[in-house]
Amino acid sequence: MSDAHVHPVQPAWKKNALIDNETYLKWYADSVGDPDKFWDEHGKRIDWFKPYTKVKNASFEGDVSIKWYEDGLTNVAYNCIDRHLERRGDQTAIIWEGDDPSDDKTVTYKELYEHVCRFANVLKKHGVKKGDRVTIYMPMVLEAAYAMFACARIGAVHSVVFGGFSPDALAGRITDCKSNFVITADEGLRAGKRIPLKDNTDKAIEIAAKDGIKVDKVIVTRRTGGKIDWVEGRDFWLHEEAASVEPACEPEHMRAEDPLFILYTSGSTGKPKGVLHTTGGYLVYVSMTHQYVFDYHDGDIYWCTADVGWVTGHSYILYGPLANGATTLMFEGVPNYPTPSRMWEVVDKHKVNIFYTAPTAIRALRGVGDEWVEKTSRKSLRILGSVGEPINPEAWEWYFNVVGEQRCPVIDTWWQTETGGIMIAPLPGAIDLKAGSATLPFFGIIPELLDGDGNIIEGEGSGNLCMRQAWPGMTRTVFGDHERYVQTYFSTYKGKYFSGDGCRRDADGYYWITGRVDDVINVSGHRMGTAEVESALVAHDKVAEAAVVGYPHDIKGQGIYCYVTLAEGVAANDDLRKELIAHVRHEIGAIATPDKIQFAPGLPKTRSAKIMRRILRKIAEDEFSALGDTSTLADPSVVDDLIANRQNKR
Ligand code: 6R9
């Protein structure tokens, strides 16, 4: 291998590894050579009430229909809990670490079973039925996990909405999937600050009511004991309800293709999409990737720092690990509270072996100095994972050298909400690492790079990252809008799944993700459509027009840069800038806080009135010497003003 930053598999990684290089190559060849046979064998890693006889039935053509194990019957909660009871009843299933370092709890598989069964019975008692959509708007508390498994147990479809989203954003998601049940907490707690979840829920329910969706029941878990409003007959305390129901609940026999959950995610146009995942194939895929990508062995303590509001939390805090009988850690807090040593202190406290986090956290912690890491032991760590955005080689090397003391492989995992599970990543005992590359595809995954004309790029080169064939964990549809699913993922390149990411393949066949090629930006690992921020801005009465682009940001990966044209007669000043920032936070949530706002009398448009984002991106990057051709603009002079007033001067 020619590239710099190559880190060959170390003998210690290989020693007890589940998969060595030879096995990887053989299994990979089998998985793409005869997918039916391969996935038939591995489908048996989960328990089925009725075994499947059909493995794969999938087409990326026409209407696009994806089915795996379609005649099998199973249940996700049964697989993640019940089937472990005999052997692992007293083993810790979840370690919960609170926001405050003195606050923690552990839950055994037996205890998890009882909590989930009681919660499931509470849902049933309040009228939740198989197929109903249940919105979960929770902080990182154990009850969030119980709620998700309770839904899975009775066949309800959960839609988890990240606790950082605003009442408006929550309402939009409740309305889109016509959800009449909400599970929330009185308040959340992060870095000592309280987050008014119940209050936000009340507001969201009012907004949804205006759109014709009535929320009948709200189940509330008590976290802080803070003061909240209460609607008699609609709102119920979880602890009161759970005390009065049976501690056992038969798992529903679900068809493999019955929906498990909806998760809203941003695209380049319109409102967030309700990405739908189903039961059997999803669980096979996330449990298998969790086991092999993290080389998970019995007894390992595994910690993924994501929030359950994102897909990483679904697949790799809960479903994948618990299907494997793992001990998984759930963290309520943030990386720098009370100090920037917190992550490593948690690692030491719970003897974490496998640690999975996002580049934005790695960059932020690197920025505050090595001493915060070095004062902790971290001897328990064996594997370090990364997810959510490209990890730059500098951050990779720091993670490897300082956090892992060159002992632990850094496993960069590329995947998406839509893919359900990890798609491209090194297996610790099998694949040599290169800092900044997600390396090679998982079993069954055939990445393809295509150019703008639809030509397949063979060997070394760059293009748009697509998948040639279906895998069990992939999304099946966009909830309520299959046409949008076909349009978004399968129409750019006929017969292929298009990821929206650009990618380079090097001479060794390694994949290097270069970032989104559409109008999606990635801010601190949170995926956001620039269109969403734009529509929040234009909803303000002082704004006539807005265009939003990403720009490189040292910690966040990308920052949010907004060009705003004000309404007639409105004066541009710093107070208005603050007002607009607060407005966007209010409309979407804190994750969408604009970093830069530039007031622009005019935006660069083509004669057909299309905003030329390419130019706006360049100016936001402070790279205006390379603007390219501006002669097609309706009014080329706007560009001079934009350059003169740019907000990101170096
Ligand atoms: C799991 C998750 C998906 C988008 C994806 C890509 C970016 C995720 C990455 C990565 C480079 C990695 N992304 N992992 N880019 N290297 N290891 O993050 O899902 O929130 O849907 O975001 O994130 O751009 O398209 P999601």
Boltz pocket constraint, residues with backbone or C-beta under 6 A from the ligand:
constraints:
  - pocket:
      binder: B
      contacts: [[A, 265], [A, 310], [A, 311], [A, 312], [A, 386], [A, 387], [A, 388], [A, 389], [A, 390], [A, 391], [A, 412], [A, 413], [A, 414], [A, 415], [A, 416], [A, 417], [A, 418], [A, 424], [A, 438], [A, 499], [A, 500], [A, 501], [A, 513], [A, 515], [A, 516], [A, 522], [A, 525], [A, 526], [A, 527]]
      max_distance: 6.0
